[in-house]
């Protein structure tokens, strides 16, 4: 079957309908996104704590000197702006003026507006669009309009877009470049599953896309493209979406496949791990301190979190019902009451060396080793406010600097682990985000014998339908 990929107008220029998905922290760099744009598509620089570089092009890692979370938060935002500017300029230079360059941010990251303002102010003329998800970015439209760039909200339902449009986007329709539908069951990283959707029961994206198009058309957005993101591998598998009046203008975003290119900054160990994934190796889980579901490779890091969640029991301060057994823990010998069954479990965990019960915000106890308890506590103390609000550390970007809830030991410091894996850390012992189609690296003949393409080779391959 022949496959013809036709260009599309995006962010003020005719480009291939191929968008590189933004991957933070420090994974979608200027080198990789610039190469994607040079190949004729849209390259996306992650502005989520992007790396700064020195005059020789070496990465400058942030060293936090602030004694308080707020002080470290300001350092983090300053570094994110500096890094975003550096990576945008690199992308512009590498692109050679071809394609288009976008920024990607998480609306729920700490200081999102400040970071966008800072990067866009210094990148006029070299950044052409902003993609933004992980939350409800109502302020994205006026911010993009202020700097004359197109905006691309990432949503997972027509209902979410309707809310964004009616509250904000209808006031700046001329800068709406497209609407990114990110499939909440297939995409990598954080996913937009709602409380009414079952994480175990994926839905076909086509009816959801049609519902989104109908909603957009009702607002006069018939010519505004939809960007399909999540689960996209071979474009030929989506051929019935092209020139389909029900779908309308369509383009596709690739987040996982660009990880495995020569320009991709991830470690060789990470790349080799991707080449050997199998179906089912990607798990949709809810351990992220953002509160969102996320998709990641099931490895030692994720395994430990699943095991930690299995060692959880409820307690009450006074005997009540089945909670009749006294349980004493902590340096102050706190007395609580648990069920008889849970007390036996707790005693067995303690015998196994998991002797540190940690209190969760839901008045439960999770049992970990003394070493893990020390690590969790230190990571919570080292919080630098990378999220607008964090379940793990209880940080929040508000006047009080806290969510008002207890820090949750069932989660983890997402900034720490993503920085580690982005800069050479062991991909089995760190959080490794990936889309659910990542197992196809091992099945796709393009990657036979461990072949790792350049970005140009990858884009050319995708454009053939494969």
N, C-alpha and C positions, 0 to 999 in steps of 0.2 A: 504493500500500500504506500503510495507516495504521500508526502506530508509537506505542505507549504505553510511556513510561518510568516504571516504578514505583519508589518510594523504597525504601531499604534501611537497616537499622540498622547504623551504623558509629560507633565511638568514643563510644558511649553516647547517640546521637541518631539520629532518622530523617532521612536526607538523600537527595538524589539520588545515584545510583550513579556519580557523576562526580568524579574526583579530578584535581586539577592536579598534574602531575608536578613535583618539585622540580628546579630548575636553578641550580646554583652555577657560578661565583662571582658573587654579587650580581645574579642575574637573576630569581630568584623572590623578589620583595620583598614587604613587608607590603602595599603598595598593590595589587599584582596578586593575591596570595593572599587578601587580605581581601575583594576584590571577588568572587573566585570563591566564597568562603564565603557572602557576602551573596546570591549568586544561588542558594544552596541546596545547593551541593556541598561538597567538602572542598578548602580552599585549603592550599597547602604552601609554607611559608617555607623557603628554603634557608638552613641554618645553616653553610654552607661559606664561611667568610670573608665573612659578611654585612656590609653597610655600616652603620656608625654614622651617626647624624644629630644635628645640633645643635638648639638650641631653635627655630630657624626652619625646621627640616626639611631643611637642606642637608647633603649627604653630607660626612662627615669621612674623608678618605683617610688610611691609615696611613703614617707616615713612620718607617722603621726606623732606630733610633739605635744598636742593639747592634753591637759590633765582632765578636762571634762568632756562629756559627750558633745556638748554644744560646740566647744572649741574644735574638736576633731571633725565634727560635721562641717564646720566652715572650711577646714582644710580639705575635706573630701570634695566639697563643691568647687573650690578653687582649682583643685587638681583636675576635676572632671571637665571644667571649662577649658583649661589649658590643654588637656589631652584631646578633647573634642576638636579644638582649633587645629592642633597639630595633625591629627588624622584626616580632617577634612582637606587640609592643604596638600597632604601627601596624595590623597585620592584624586584631587584636582590635577595634580602634576602627572600622576600615572595615567589618568584617563586621556590625556592629550586633547581634551575638549570634546571627546566623543561621549555618547550616551548621556546619562544624567547621574548626579550624586545626591543621595538623600541621607538624612540623619535618622537614626532610630532611638527613641527613648521609651522608658517605662514611666507612665504617668505617676505610678506609685513609688518611684524611686525618690530618695531624699533630694530635695532641691530641684525638682524637674524643671520648674519654670525658670529658676535662676540659671540653670545650666543651658537651657535652650536659648534664653536671652543672650547669655554671654557668648555662646558659640556662634549664633546667627549674626550677632552684631559684628563679629570679627571675620565672618565668612561670607560677606555680601558678594554675590556674583559667582560664587563657587559651590554653594549648596542650593539645590533647586527644589527640595521637598523635605517634609518631615513625616515619618510614620510614627504612630504613637498608640500604645495599647496598655494593657494591665491596669484597668481602671476605667473611669468615665471622664475623658479629657475634654471637658466643656470649654476650657480656656484655650484649647489648641487653635481654633479658628481665628480669633482676634490676634493671637500671637503670630501665627503664620502670615496673616494679612499685613501686620505691622512691618514685617521684613520682606514682603513680596515673594514668599515661597509658597508652594502648594502643600496642602496637608492631606494626609492619608490615615484616617482613624482605623485602628484595628478593632474589629468587633466580632462577635460569634453568633449574633442573632439579629434579625430585622428589628426586633423590639428595642435592642440597644441603640441601633442607629436612629430609630425614630425619636428616642429620647434626646439624643445628641443634636439632631437636626432641629427639633422644635425649641429646645432651650437655647441653642447657640449657633449652630452651623448655618441656619437659614439667613443669618445676618452677614455671612461672608461666603456665599455660594460660588463666587468666581474663583476662589482659591482652593476649592475642594477638588483635588486632583483625581481621587479615586477612593473607594471604600474597600478595605482589606477584610475579607471574610476569612478568619483563621479558624479552621476546624478544631473544636475543643477536644475531640477524641484522637486526632491524628497529628497535630502540630507538636513540635518540640518546645521545651521550655515551659513557661507559664501558660495555662490554658483558661479560657473563659467559660467553663462549665457553670451553669446556674444551679440554684438549689433544687429546681424542678427537673433537672436532667440527671439521668443515671450514668455514672462513670463506667459502669459495666455493660451498657447497652448503646453502642455507637449508632448514630443516625446517619442516613445517607445525606451527603452534603447537597445533592441536587435540589431536593424540595426546599431546603433552607436557603439556598442561593436564589431560587425562584421567588420565594417570599421576600427576600431582601430586594430583588429587582423590582417587584411590584410596589414595595414601599418607596423605593427611590423614585420610580416613575410617577408615583402620586405626588411627589414634590417637584416634578419637572426635571428630574435628573436622568432622563433616558439616555443621554450621551456620556454620562459619567461612568467610567469603567469600574467594574468589580475586579478585585484582585483575589484570586483563589490561593489560599495558603494552607499548608498542612497536608501531608500525604501525597504530594505531587512528585512523581518520578519521571515516567515516560509521558510526554505530551500526547503521543498517539492514543493513550488510554483516555484522554479527555477530548478527543477529536469532535465528538458530538456537541461539545460546548461552544466550539467556534462557529461563527455566523449563525448562531441560534437566537432567534428573536425573543425567546423566553428568557435567555441569559443576558442578551445585550452585549455591549462591549466588555471583553474579558481579557485579563492578563494573568500571569501565574508567578507566584513567589516561591523561590527555592531557598530553604534555610539549611537543610541537612547536607545536600550534595556539595555545596561550596566548602564544607569543612574539609573535604578530601581533595584538595588541589595543592599544587606546589607553592602558590602564594599564601595559602592558609597558614596562619601563625601557630596553629596548635602543634603540640609535640609529635614526634614520630611515633611514640608509644600510643598516643591517642589515635593517630591515623591508623596504626596497625590494629588497634582494638576495633575500630569501625569496620575494617575489612573482614572481620571474623564474627560479626554479630549474627544471631539467628532469630527467626520469628519468635516473638514473645519476650525478647531480651529488653524491650523498652517498657517501663512500667509507669502508668498514670497513678500518681500518688498525691497525698495532701500533707506532706511534711514541711513544705516551704513556709518560712516565717511571714510571707506575704498574705497567707490565708487562701491563696489560689491553688487549684490543682496544678501539677506540673508533670511533664514527661521527661524521664531520664533513663539512662542505661542502668539496668539492675546489676550493681557491682557491690564490692565490700562496703562502700559508704552507705548505699541505700539499704543493704542487708542489715547493717547495724541499727538503722532507724526502725526498720520493720521489727527487729527483735526487741528493741527498746519499747516499742508500742505494745508488744505482746506481754511485757512485764509491768502491767498497770493494774492497780486495784483501787477500789473506792474506799473511803473512810468517813467516819463521822466523829464528832467530838464527844458525843454521849451515846450510851447504848441505845439502839433503836432497831427493832425488828431483827432481821438476820445479822445485823452488825453488832454482835454481842461479845466478840473476842477482843480482849485488850492487846494492843500492839504499841510498843514503846520504841521510839527512834530519835536520832539526832543527838547533838552534844548536850542539849538541855533535857533529854529524856522526855520528849513530848509524848503524852498518852492519847491515843485515838482508838477507835473501835472498828474492826473489820469483820467480815464474815469468817466462819470457821474454815471454809474452803480456801479463801484468799490468805488466811494466816498460814496455812500449810504451804501454799505457793511461796509466800514471802520467806518463810523459814528455809525452804529449799534453795531459793535464789541467794540468800545470804550465805548458805553453806558453799555455794558455787563461787563465792567471791564477789557477788553483785550486792554488796552490803550497804550501799548508799541509796536510801529512798529519797527521792526529790519530789517536792510538792508541785503540782500543776495548777493552773488557774481554775480547773474544774473540780478542785478538791479531790484529786486522786493522787496516788503515789506511783512513780515509776522507779524501778530498781536498776542501778548501774554500778559499775565498779568504782572504787575510790579514784582511780586514774581518770576515768571518763567524767566523773563528777567534778574533779578539779579542772579538767579541760572545759567543760560546759560553763562553769563559773567564771573562768578566766575570759572566755570568749564573750560572755555577757558583760563583763567589766570593760572589755576593750571596744565595745560598740562605738561606731563612728557615725551612726545615723544614716546608713545607706538606703533605707526605706522611709517612706513618709510615716509609716508606723510598722513596728516590728513585733511579732508575737514572741520571738525568742528572747529578746532583750527588754521588752516593754517600752522601747524608745518610741516617741511620736514627735513629729515636727509641729508642736503646738507650744503655747506659753508655758505649760507645765513640763514639757519634755518627756511625757510619759503617756501611755495608753490608759493608765489607771488600773491595769490588770497585772497580776503577777507574771513574771517572765516564765515562758513555757519551756521546760527542759525536754519536751518531746520533739522540739524543732532543732535548728542549728543556725550558725552564723553563715549566711549565704554569701556575704562579701568575702569572707576568709576563704571558703572552699573554691569559689569561682576565680578568685585571684590566683590561688594555688594551681588549679588545673590549667588556667590560661598561660601560666608562666613556667610550665614544665613539670608540674606536680604529677604524681602517679595517677593515671586515670581510673585505676581500680579503687583508690582510697579517697577520691574526691568526687564531688557531684559532677556527673557528665550528662548534660542535657543533650537530647537528640529527638528527632521526630520518629514516629512509629514505623516509618518506611525504611529506617536506617539499615535494617537487616538485608535490604536489597543490594547493598554494596557487595555482599558475598555472592549474590546470584547474578548480578549484571555482568555480562561478558566484557563490557567496557573496562572493568577493573580487574580483568583476569591477570594472574601471575603478579598481583600486587601493584598493578599499574596505577600511578597517581598523575592525573593530567594537570596541565596548566589551566588557568581559568578560561583562557581563549579556547582551548581544546574542549573543555566542558561545555561552554556556551554553544560552540559549533555543534557538538554532539546533541545537546538538548534540542537545538533548532531543527534537527532532522526528524524529531519525534521520539528519539531514544535518549 
